[in-house]
Amino acid sequence: MGSFDNHPKSIKKAVRYIKQDGSKEQLIEIKKLLNDTIQKRIKALELDNQKIIS
Protein backbone atom coordinates (compact mmCIF):
# COMPACT_ATOMS: atom_id res chain seq x y z
CA MET A 1 0.00 0.00 0.00
CA GLY A 2 1.20 3.51 -0.74
CA SER A 3 2.09 6.18 1.73
CA PHE A 4 -0.56 8.19 3.50
CA ASP A 5 0.15 11.20 1.28
CA ASN A 6 -0.84 9.30 -1.88
CA HIS A 7 -4.47 8.89 -0.78
CA PRO A 8 -7.31 11.30 -1.65
CA LYS A 9 -7.85 14.26 0.65
CA SER A 10 -11.19 12.86 1.85
CA ILE A 11 -9.52 9.64 3.04
CA LYS A 12 -6.84 11.59 4.87
CA LYS A 13 -9.50 13.70 6.60
CA ALA A 14 -11.49 10.60 7.57
CA VAL A 15 -8.41 8.89 9.04
CA ARG A 16 -7.49 12.00 11.00
CA TYR A 17 -11.05 12.22 12.34
CA ILE A 18 -10.93 8.57 13.39
CA LYS A 19 -7.59 9.06 15.13
CA GLN A 20 -8.49 12.29 16.91
CA ASP A 21 -12.21 12.92 17.36
CA GLY A 22 -14.37 9.86 16.85
CA SER A 23 -16.31 8.49 19.81
CA LYS A 24 -16.52 4.72 20.31
CA GLU A 25 -20.05 4.64 18.89
CA GLN A 26 -19.06 6.71 15.86
CA LEU A 27 -16.02 4.50 15.22
CA ILE A 28 -18.15 1.36 15.32
CA GLU A 29 -20.60 2.88 12.83
CA ILE A 30 -17.79 4.10 10.55
CA LYS A 31 -16.18 0.67 10.63
CA LYS A 32 -19.45 -1.02 9.64
CA LEU A 33 -20.11 1.48 6.87
CA LEU A 34 -16.61 1.16 5.42
CA ASN A 35 -16.56 -2.64 5.62
CA ASP A 36 -19.96 -2.94 3.94
CA THR A 37 -19.05 -0.47 1.20
CA ILE A 38 -15.69 -2.11 0.51
CA GLN A 39 -17.24 -5.57 0.30
CA LYS A 40 -19.89 -4.34 -2.15
CA ARG A 41 -17.22 -2.70 -4.31
CA ILE A 42 -15.06 -5.84 -4.32
CA LYS A 43 -18.06 -7.96 -5.39
CA ALA A 44 -18.91 -5.49 -8.15
CA LEU A 45 -15.33 -5.57 -9.43
CA GLU A 46 -15.32 -9.37 -9.37
CA LEU A 47 -18.57 -9.44 -11.36
CA ASP A 48 -17.13 -6.99 -13.89
CA ASN A 49 -14.03 -9.17 -14.28
CA GLN A 50 -16.17 -12.27 -14.81
CA LYS A 51 -18.19 -10.48 -17.52
CA ILE A 52 -15.00 -9.47 -19.33
CA ILE A 53 -13.61 -13.00 -19.19
CA SER A 54 -16.85 -14.62 -20.40
CHARMM-style PDB file with segment names, atoms N, HN, CA, C and O in Angstrom:
ATOM      1  N   MET     1       0.842  -1.175   0.000  1.00  0.00      PROA
ATOM      2  CA  MET     1       0.000   0.000   0.000  1.00  0.00      PROA
ATOM      3  C   MET     1       0.889   1.242   0.000  1.00  0.00      PROA
ATOM      4  O   MET     1       1.979   1.233   0.572  1.00  0.00      PROA
ATOM      5  N   GLY     2       0.424   2.299  -0.638  1.00  0.00      PROA
ATOM      6  HN  GLY     2      -0.462   2.307  -1.103  1.00  0.00      PROA
ATOM      7  CA  GLY     2       1.204   3.511  -0.744  1.00  0.00      PROA
ATOM      8  C   GLY     2       1.249   4.292   0.558  1.00  0.00      PROA
ATOM      9  O   GLY     2       0.620   3.925   1.551  1.00  0.00      PROA
ATOM     10  N   SER     3       1.996   5.357   0.528  1.00  0.00      PROA
ATOM     11  HN  SER     3       2.507   5.654  -0.278  1.00  0.00      PROA
ATOM     12  CA  SER     3       2.086   6.177   1.726  1.00  0.00      PROA
ATOM     13  C   SER     3       0.793   6.955   1.941  1.00  0.00      PROA
ATOM     14  O   SER     3      -0.025   7.098   1.032  1.00  0.00      PROA
ATOM     15  N   PHE     4       0.635   7.436   3.119  1.00  0.00      PROA
ATOM     16  HN  PHE     4       1.299   7.320   3.858  1.00  0.00      PROA
ATOM     17  CA  PHE     4      -0.565   8.186   3.502  1.00  0.00      PROA
ATOM     18  C   PHE     4      -0.794   9.365   2.563  1.00  0.00      PROA
ATOM     19  O   PHE     4      -1.938   9.683   2.240  1.00  0.00      PROA
ATOM     20  N   ASP     5       0.264  10.007   2.129  1.00  0.00      PROA
ATOM     21  HN  ASP     5       1.193   9.749   2.392  1.00  0.00      PROA
ATOM     22  CA  ASP     5       0.151  11.196   1.282  1.00  0.00      PROA
ATOM     23  C   ASP     5      -0.404  10.899  -0.109  1.00  0.00      PROA
ATOM     24  O   ASP     5      -0.864  11.815  -0.791  1.00  0.00      PROA
ATOM     25  N   ASN     6      -0.370   9.655  -0.537  1.00  0.00      PROA
ATOM     26  HN  ASN     6       0.004   8.911   0.017  1.00  0.00      PROA
ATOM     27  CA  ASN     6      -0.844   9.304  -1.875  1.00  0.00      PROA
ATOM     28  C   ASN     6      -2.348   9.084  -1.940  1.00  0.00      PROA
ATOM     29  O   ASN     6      -2.892   8.879  -3.025  1.00  0.00      PROA
ATOM     30  N   HSD     7      -3.027   9.121  -0.808  1.00  0.00      PROA
ATOM     31  HN  HSD     7      -2.585   9.288   0.074  1.00  0.00      PROA
ATOM     32  CA  HSD     7      -4.469   8.893  -0.778  1.00  0.00      PROA
ATOM     33  C   HSD     7      -5.230  10.197  -1.010  1.00  0.00      PROA
ATOM     34  O   HSD     7      -4.690  11.283  -0.797  1.00  0.00      PROA
ATOM     35  N   PRO     8      -6.492  10.085  -1.449  1.00  0.00      PROA
ATOM     36  CA  PRO     8      -7.307  11.296  -1.647  1.00  0.00      PROA
ATOM     37  C   PRO     8      -7.476  12.079  -0.337  1.00  0.00      PROA
ATOM     38  O   PRO     8      -7.407  11.524   0.760  1.00  0.00      PROA
ATOM     39  N   LYS     9      -7.697  13.367  -0.496  1.00  0.00      PROA
ATOM     40  HN  LYS     9      -7.753  13.817  -1.387  1.00  0.00      PROA
ATOM     41  CA  LYS     9      -7.849  14.259   0.647  1.00  0.00      PROA
ATOM     42  C   LYS     9      -8.973  13.798   1.580  1.00  0.00      PROA
ATOM     43  O   LYS     9      -8.845  13.902   2.800  1.00  0.00      PROA
ATOM     44  N   SER    10     -10.058  13.296   1.021  1.00  0.00      PROA
ATOM     45  HN  SER    10     -10.162  13.212   0.030  1.00  0.00      PROA
ATOM     46  CA  SER    10     -11.192  12.865   1.845  1.00  0.00      PROA
ATOM     47  C   SER    10     -10.807  11.682   2.736  1.00  0.00      PROA
ATOM     48  O   SER    10     -11.269  11.593   3.873  1.00  0.00      PROA
ATOM     49  N   ILE    11      -9.976  10.785   2.237  1.00  0.00      PROA
ATOM     50  HN  ILE    11      -9.601  10.858   1.313  1.00  0.00      PROA
ATOM     51  CA  ILE    11      -9.520   9.643   3.038  1.00  0.00      PROA
ATOM     52  C   ILE    11      -8.617  10.129   4.162  1.00  0.00      PROA
ATOM     53  O   ILE    11      -8.725   9.674   5.301  1.00  0.00      PROA
ATOM     54  N   LYS    12      -7.736  11.047   3.838  1.00  0.00      PROA
ATOM     55  HN  LYS    12      -7.648  11.418   2.913  1.00  0.00      PROA
ATOM     56  CA  LYS    12      -6.841  11.593   4.872  1.00  0.00      PROA
ATOM     57  C   LYS    12      -7.640  12.268   5.982  1.00  0.00      PROA
ATOM     58  O   LYS    12      -7.333  12.102   7.162  1.00  0.00      PROA
ATOM     59  N   LYS    13      -8.666  13.030   5.602  1.00  0.00      PROA
ATOM     60  HN  LYS    13      -8.915  13.164   4.643  1.00  0.00      PROA
ATOM     61  CA  LYS    13      -9.504  13.695   6.600  1.00  0.00      PROA
ATOM     62  C   LYS    13     -10.244  12.675   7.465  1.00  0.00      PROA
ATOM     63  O   LYS    13     -10.344  12.831   8.682  1.00  0.00      PROA
ATOM     64  N   ALA    14     -10.757  11.637   6.820  1.00  0.00      PROA
ATOM     65  HN  ALA    14     -10.676  11.511   5.831  1.00  0.00      PROA
ATOM     66  CA  ALA    14     -11.489  10.602   7.574  1.00  0.00      PROA
ATOM     67  C   ALA    14     -10.567   9.900   8.566  1.00  0.00      PROA
ATOM     68  O   ALA    14     -10.957   9.660   9.708  1.00  0.00      PROA
ATOM     69  N   VAL    15      -9.364   9.573   8.149  1.00  0.00      PROA
ATOM     70  HN  VAL    15      -9.046   9.768   7.221  1.00  0.00      PROA
ATOM     71  CA  VAL    15      -8.410   8.895   9.037  1.00  0.00      PROA
ATOM     72  C   VAL    15      -8.035   9.810  10.200  1.00  0.00      PROA
ATOM     73  O   VAL    15      -7.955   9.358  11.342  1.00  0.00      PROA
ATOM     74  N   ARG    16      -7.810  11.061   9.923  1.00  0.00      PROA
ATOM     75  HN  ARG    16      -7.875  11.427   8.995  1.00  0.00      PROA
ATOM     76  CA  ARG    16      -7.486  12.003  11.004  1.00  0.00      PROA
ATOM     77  C   ARG    16      -8.648  12.117  11.995  1.00  0.00      PROA
ATOM     78  O   ARG    16      -8.438  12.165  13.207  1.00  0.00      PROA
ATOM     79  N   TYR    17      -9.863  12.160  11.471  1.00  0.00      PROA
ATOM     80  HN  TYR    17     -10.033  12.122  10.486  1.00  0.00      PROA
ATOM     81  CA  TYR    17     -11.046  12.222  12.341  1.00  0.00      PROA
ATOM     82  C   TYR    17     -11.105  10.979  13.228  1.00  0.00      PROA
ATOM     83  O   TYR    17     -11.340  11.082  14.432  1.00  0.00      PROA
ATOM     84  N   ILE    18     -10.895   9.821  12.638  1.00  0.00      PROA
ATOM     85  HN  ILE    18     -10.705   9.737  11.660  1.00  0.00      PROA
ATOM     86  CA  ILE    18     -10.930   8.570  13.392  1.00  0.00      PROA
ATOM     87  C   ILE    18      -9.869   8.581  14.483  1.00  0.00      PROA
ATOM     88  O   ILE    18     -10.136   8.165  15.611  1.00  0.00      PROA
ATOM     89  N   LYS    19      -8.688   9.045  14.163  1.00  0.00      PROA
ATOM     90  HN  LYS    19      -8.472   9.383  13.247  1.00  0.00      PROA
ATOM     91  CA  LYS    19      -7.589   9.064  15.134  1.00  0.00      PROA
ATOM     92  C   LYS    19      -7.811  10.072  16.258  1.00  0.00      PROA
ATOM     93  O   LYS    19      -7.401   9.834  17.394  1.00  0.00      PROA
ATOM     94  N   GLN    20      -8.456  11.196  15.949  1.00  0.00      PROA
ATOM     95  HN  GLN    20      -8.789  11.390  15.026  1.00  0.00      PROA
ATOM     96  CA  GLN    20      -8.492  12.294  16.910  1.00  0.00      PROA
ATOM     97  C   GLN    20      -9.839  12.516  17.589  1.00  0.00      PROA
ATOM     98  O   GLN    20      -9.878  12.779  18.790  1.00  0.00      PROA
ATOM     99  N   ASP    21     -10.942  12.416  16.854  1.00  0.00      PROA
ATOM    100  HN  ASP    21     -10.910  12.202  15.878  1.00  0.00      PROA
ATOM    101  CA  ASP    21     -12.214  12.925  17.364  1.00  0.00      PROA
ATOM    102  C   ASP    21     -13.328  11.904  17.527  1.00  0.00      PROA
ATOM    103  O   ASP    21     -14.276  12.154  18.271  1.00  0.00      PROA
ATOM    104  N   GLY    22     -13.245  10.787  16.869  1.00  0.00      PROA
ATOM    105  HN  GLY    22     -12.475  10.585  16.264  1.00  0.00      PROA
ATOM    106  CA  GLY    22     -14.371   9.855  16.849  1.00  0.00      PROA
ATOM    107  C   GLY    22     -14.636   9.214  18.204  1.00  0.00      PROA
ATOM    108  O   GLY    22     -13.716   8.751  18.878  1.00  0.00      PROA
ATOM    109  N   SER    23     -15.916   9.194  18.596  1.00  0.00      PROA
ATOM    110  HN  SER    23     -16.664   9.570  18.049  1.00  0.00      PROA
ATOM    111  CA  SER    23     -16.308   8.487  19.811  1.00  0.00      PROA
ATOM    112  C   SER    23     -16.359   6.990  19.498  1.00  0.00      PROA
ATOM    113  O   SER    23     -16.309   6.600  18.332  1.00  0.00      PROA
ATOM    114  N   LYS    24     -16.457   6.167  20.513  1.00  0.00      PROA
ATOM    115  HN  LYS    24     -16.497   6.484  21.461  1.00  0.00      PROA
ATOM    116  CA  LYS    24     -16.520   4.724  20.310  1.00  0.00      PROA
ATOM    117  C   LYS    24     -17.700   4.349  19.422  1.00  0.00      PROA
ATOM    118  O   LYS    24     -17.558   3.530  18.514  1.00  0.00      PROA
ATOM    119  N   GLU    25     -18.855   4.939  19.676  1.00  0.00      PROA
ATOM    120  HN  GLU    25     -18.970   5.604  20.413  1.00  0.00      PROA
ATOM    121  CA  GLU    25     -20.048   4.644  18.895  1.00  0.00      PROA
ATOM    122  C   GLU    25     -19.873   5.062  17.433  1.00  0.00      PROA
ATOM    123  O   GLU    25     -20.258   4.334  16.518  1.00  0.00      PROA
ATOM    124  N   GLN    26     -19.291   6.235  17.229  1.00  0.00      PROA
ATOM    125  HN  GLN    26     -18.979   6.827  17.972  1.00  0.00      PROA
ATOM    126  CA  GLN    26     -19.055   6.709  15.864  1.00  0.00      PROA
ATOM    127  C   GLN    26     -18.061   5.803  15.140  1.00  0.00      PROA
ATOM    128  O   GLN    26     -18.240   5.505  13.960  1.00  0.00      PROA
ATOM    129  N   LEU    27     -17.026   5.369  15.834  1.00  0.00      PROA
ATOM    130  HN  LEU    27     -16.880   5.611  16.794  1.00  0.00      PROA
ATOM    131  CA  LEU    27     -16.023   4.503  15.218  1.00  0.00      PROA
ATOM    132  C   LEU    27     -16.619   3.158  14.819  1.00  0.00      PROA
ATOM    133  O   LEU    27     -16.281   2.615  13.767  1.00  0.00      PROA
ATOM    134  N   ILE    28     -17.491   2.628  15.642  1.00  0.00      PROA
ATOM    135  HN  ILE    28     -17.765   3.069  16.497  1.00  0.00      PROA
ATOM    136  CA  ILE    28     -18.154   1.358  15.319  1.00  0.00      PROA
ATOM    137  C   ILE    28     -19.015   1.530  14.067  1.00  0.00      PROA
ATOM    138  O   ILE    28     -19.002   0.678  13.179  1.00  0.00      PROA
ATOM    139  N   GLU    29     -19.752   2.617  14.001  1.00  0.00      PROA
ATOM    140  HN  GLU    29     -19.763   3.309  14.722  1.00  0.00      PROA
ATOM    141  CA  GLU    29     -20.603   2.876  12.830  1.00  0.00      PROA
ATOM    142  C   GLU    29     -19.769   3.104  11.570  1.00  0.00      PROA
ATOM    143  O   GLU    29     -20.113   2.601  10.501  1.00  0.00      PROA
ATOM    144  N   ILE    30     -18.684   3.856  11.690  1.00  0.00      PROA
ATOM    145  HN  ILE    30     -18.405   4.265  12.559  1.00  0.00      PROA
ATOM    146  CA  ILE    30     -17.792   4.097  10.546  1.00  0.00      PROA
ATOM    147  C   ILE    30     -17.187   2.791  10.058  1.00  0.00      PROA
ATOM    148  O   ILE    30     -17.104   2.547   8.854  1.00  0.00      PROA
ATOM    149  N   LYS    31     -16.770   1.960  10.988  1.00  0.00      PROA
ATOM    150  HN  LYS    31     -16.838   2.158  11.966  1.00  0.00      PROA
ATOM    151  CA  LYS    31     -16.183   0.667  10.631  1.00  0.00      PROA
ATOM    152  C   LYS    31     -17.177  -0.181   9.850  1.00  0.00      PROA
ATOM    153  O   LYS    31     -16.824  -0.776   8.833  1.00  0.00      PROA
ATOM    154  N   LYS    32     -18.409  -0.237  10.319  1.00  0.00      PROA
ATOM    155  HN  LYS    32     -18.696   0.247  11.146  1.00  0.00      PROA
ATOM    156  CA  LYS    32     -19.445  -1.020   9.642  1.00  0.00      PROA
ATOM    157  C   LYS    32     -19.712  -0.462   8.245  1.00  0.00      PROA
ATOM    158  O   LYS    32     -19.792  -1.216   7.275  1.00  0.00      PROA
ATOM    159  N   LEU    33     -19.847   0.836   8.149  1.00  0.00      PROA
ATOM    160  HN  LEU    33     -19.783   1.448   8.937  1.00  0.00      PROA
ATOM    161  CA  LEU    33     -20.111   1.484   6.868  1.00  0.00      PROA
ATOM    162  C   LEU    33     -18.986   1.217   5.863  1.00  0.00      PROA
ATOM    163  O   LEU    33     -19.241   0.865   4.712  1.00  0.00      PROA
ATOM    164  N   LEU    34     -17.751   1.388   6.310  1.00  0.00      PROA
ATOM    165  HN  LEU    34     -17.543   1.674   7.246  1.00  0.00      PROA
ATOM    166  CA  LEU    34     -16.613   1.163   5.418  1.00  0.00      PROA
ATOM    167  C   LEU    34     -16.503  -0.297   5.002  1.00  0.00      PROA
ATOM    168  O   LEU    34     -16.291  -0.590   3.826  1.00  0.00      PROA
ATOM    169  N   ASN    35     -16.644  -1.210   5.946  1.00  0.00      PROA
ATOM    170  HN  ASN    35     -16.817  -0.972   6.901  1.00  0.00      PROA
ATOM    171  CA  ASN    35     -16.557  -2.636   5.618  1.00  0.00      PROA
ATOM    172  C   ASN    35     -17.632  -3.041   4.615  1.00  0.00      PROA
ATOM    173  O   ASN    35     -17.343  -3.737   3.642  1.00  0.00      PROA
ATOM    174  N   ASP    36     -18.864  -2.610   4.848  1.00  0.00      PROA
ATOM    175  HN  ASP    36     -19.099  -2.045   5.639  1.00  0.00      PROA
ATOM    176  CA  ASP    36     -19.957  -2.943   3.936  1.00  0.00      PROA
ATOM    177  C   ASP    36     -19.707  -2.372   2.543  1.00  0.00      PROA
ATOM    178  O   ASP    36     -19.898  -3.062   1.542  1.00  0.00      PROA
ATOM    179  N   THR    37     -19.286  -1.130   2.484  1.00  0.00      PROA
ATOM    180  HN  THR    37     -19.131  -0.570   3.298  1.00  0.00      PROA
ATOM    181  CA  THR    37     -19.046  -0.470   1.202  1.00  0.00      PROA
ATOM    182  C   THR    37     -17.893  -1.124   0.451  1.00  0.00      PROA
ATOM    183  O   THR    37     -17.979  -1.323  -0.760  1.00  0.00      PROA
ATOM    184  N   ILE    38     -16.834  -1.454   1.144  1.00  0.00      PROA
ATOM    185  HN  ILE    38     -16.764  -1.293   2.129  1.00  0.00      PROA
ATOM    186  CA  ILE    38     -15.686  -2.108   0.513  1.00  0.00      PROA
ATOM    187  C   ILE    38     -16.071  -3.483  -0.023  1.00  0.00      PROA
ATOM    188  O   ILE    38     -15.687  -3.842  -1.136  1.00  0.00      PROA
ATOM    189  N   GLN    39     -16.818  -4.247   0.753  1.00  0.00      PROA
ATOM    190  HN  GLN    39     -17.130  -3.955   1.657  1.00  0.00      PROA
ATOM    191  CA  GLN    39     -17.244  -5.572   0.301  1.00  0.00      PROA
ATOM    192  C   GLN    39     -18.126  -5.477  -0.948  1.00  0.00      PROA
ATOM    193  O   GLN    39     -17.973  -6.274  -1.874  1.00  0.00      PROA
ATOM    194  N   LYS    40     -19.036  -4.521  -0.980  1.00  0.00      PROA
ATOM    195  HN  LYS    40     -19.160  -3.873  -0.229  1.00  0.00      PROA
ATOM    196  CA  LYS    40     -19.892  -4.343  -2.153  1.00  0.00      PROA
ATOM    197  C   LYS    40     -19.063  -3.973  -3.379  1.00  0.00      PROA
ATOM    198  O   LYS    40     -19.322  -4.460  -4.479  1.00  0.00      PROA
ATOM    199  N   ARG    41     -18.080  -3.123  -3.190  1.00  0.00      PROA
ATOM    200  HN  ARG    41     -17.869  -2.727  -2.297  1.00  0.00      PROA
ATOM    201  CA  ARG    41     -17.222  -2.703  -4.310  1.00  0.00      PROA
ATOM    202  C   ARG    41     -16.387  -3.871  -4.823  1.00  0.00      PROA
ATOM    203  O   ARG    41     -16.236  -4.033  -6.034  1.00  0.00      PROA
ATOM    204  N   ILE    42     -15.847  -4.679  -3.929  1.00  0.00      PROA
ATOM    205  HN  ILE    42     -15.969  -4.547  -2.945  1.00  0.00      PROA
ATOM    206  CA  ILE    42     -15.063  -5.844  -4.325  1.00  0.00      PROA
ATOM    207  C   ILE    42     -15.933  -6.810  -5.126  1.00  0.00      PROA
ATOM    208  O   ILE    42     -15.501  -7.320  -6.160  1.00  0.00      PROA
ATOM    209  N   LYS    43     -17.141  -7.062  -4.661  1.00  0.00      PROA
ATOM    210  HN  LYS    43     -17.492  -6.648  -3.821  1.00  0.00      PROA
ATOM    211  CA  LYS    43     -18.057  -7.956  -5.386  1.00  0.00      PROA
ATOM    212  C   LYS    43     -18.374  -7.403  -6.765  1.00  0.00      PROA
ATOM    213  O   LYS    43     -18.399  -8.153  -7.741  1.00  0.00      PROA
ATOM    214  N   ALA    44     -18.616  -6.106  -6.859  1.00  0.00      PROA
ATOM    215  HN  ALA    44     -18.596  -5.497  -6.066  1.00  0.00      PROA
ATOM    216  CA  ALA    44     -18.908  -5.489  -8.153  1.00  0.00      PROA
ATOM    217  C   ALA    44     -17.726  -5.628  -9.104  1.00  0.00      PROA
ATOM    218  O   ALA    44     -17.909  -5.919 -10.286  1.00  0.00      PROA
ATOM    219  N   LEU    45     -16.524  -5.423  -8.596  1.00  0.00      PROA
ATOM    220  HN  LEU    45     -16.376  -5.188  -7.635  1.00  0.00      PROA
ATOM    221  CA  LEU    45     -15.331  -5.571  -9.431  1.00  0.00      PROA
ATOM    222  C   LEU    45     -15.155  -7.016  -9.889  1.00  0.00      PROA
ATOM    223  O   LEU    45     -14.777  -7.267 -11.033  1.00  0.00      PROA
ATOM    224  N   GLU    46     -15.425  -7.954  -9.003  1.00  0.00      PROA
ATOM    225  HN  GLU    46     -15.732  -7.750  -8.073  1.00  0.00      PROA
ATOM    226  CA  GLU    46     -15.322  -9.365  -9.371  1.00  0.00      PROA
ATOM    227  C   GLU    46     -16.339  -9.715 -10.449  1.00  0.00      PROA
ATOM    228  O   GLU    46     -16.019 -10.456 -11.378  1.00  0.00      PROA
ATOM    229  N   LEU    47     -17.558  -9.193 -10.342  1.00  0.00      PROA
ATOM    230  HN  LEU    47     -17.818  -8.591  -9.587  1.00  0.00      PROA
ATOM    231  CA  LEU    47     -18.574  -9.436 -11.362  1.00  0.00      PROA
ATOM    232  C   LEU    47     -18.164  -8.833 -12.698  1.00  0.00      PROA
ATOM    233  O   LEU    47     -18.348  -9.451 -13.747  1.00  0.00      PROA
ATOM    234  N   ASP    48     -17.609  -7.631 -12.659  1.00  0.00      PROA
ATOM    235  HN  ASP    48     -17.459  -7.129 -11.807  1.00  0.00      PROA
ATOM    236  CA  ASP    48     -17.132  -6.986 -13.889  1.00  0.00      PROA
ATOM    237  C   ASP    48     -16.040  -7.823 -14.543  1.00  0.00      PROA
ATOM    238  O   ASP    48     -16.030  -7.985 -15.763  1.00  0.00      PROA
ATOM    239  N   ASN    49     -15.126  -8.354 -13.747  1.00  0.00      PROA
ATOM    240  HN  ASN    49     -15.134  -8.223 -12.755  1.00  0.00      PROA
ATOM    241  CA  ASN    49     -14.032  -9.170 -14.284  1.00  0.00      PROA
ATOM    242  C   ASN    49     -14.577 -10.450 -14.897  1.00  0.00      PROA
ATOM    243  O   ASN    49     -14.085 -10.897 -15.933  1.00  0.00      PROA
ATOM    244  N   GLN    50     -15.581 -11.043 -14.274  1.00  0.00      PROA
ATOM    245  HN  GLN    50     -15.981 -10.680 -13.433  1.00  0.00      PROA
ATOM    246  CA  GLN    50     -16.172 -12.267 -14.811  1.00  0.00      PROA
ATOM    247  C   GLN    50     -16.863 -11.991 -16.147  1.00  0.00      PROA
ATOM    248  O   GLN    50     -16.806 -12.822 -17.053  1.00  0.00      PROA
ATOM    249  N   LYS    51     -17.510 -10.843 -16.279  1.00  0.00      PROA
ATOM    250  HN  LYS    51     -17.557 -10.167 -15.543  1.00  0.00      PROA
ATOM    251  CA  LYS    51     -18.187 -10.481 -17.524  1.00  0.00      PROA
ATOM    252  C   LYS    51     -17.177 -10.295 -18.643  1.00  0.00      PROA
ATOM    253  O   LYS    51     -17.430 -10.680 -19.784  1.00  0.00      PROA
ATOM    254  N   ILE    52     -16.044  -9.710 -18.322  1.00  0.00      PROA
ATOM    255  HN  ILE    52     -15.838  -9.397 -17.395  1.00  0.00      PROA
ATOM    256  CA  ILE    52     -15.004  -9.465 -19.332  1.00  0.00      PROA
ATOM    257  C   ILE    52     -14.416 -10.795 -19.795  1.00  0.00      PROA
ATOM    258  O   ILE    52     -14.164 -10.986 -20.985  1.00  0.00      PROA
ATOM    259  N   ILE    53     -14.200 -11.704 -18.862  1.00  0.00      PROA
ATOM    260  HN  ILE    53     -14.405 -11.549 -17.896  1.00  0.00      PROA
ATOM    261  CA  ILE    53     -13.606 -13.002 -19.189  1.00  0.00      PROA
ATOM    262  C   ILE    53     -14.561 -13.858 -20.004  1.00  0.00      PROA
ATOM    263  O   ILE    53     -14.127 -14.595 -20.889  1.00  0.00      PROA
ATOM    264  N   SER    54     -15.845 -13.773 -19.721  1.00  0.00      PROA
ATOM    265  HN  SER    54     -16.198 -13.174 -19.002  1.00  0.00      PROA
ATOM    266  CA  SER    54     -16.845 -14.616 -20.401  1.00  0.00      PROA
ATOM    267  C   SER    54     -17.069 -14.220 -21.830  1.00  0.00      PROA
ATOM    268  OT1 SER    54     -17.879 -14.838 -22.522  1.00  0.00      PROA
TER     269      SER     54
END
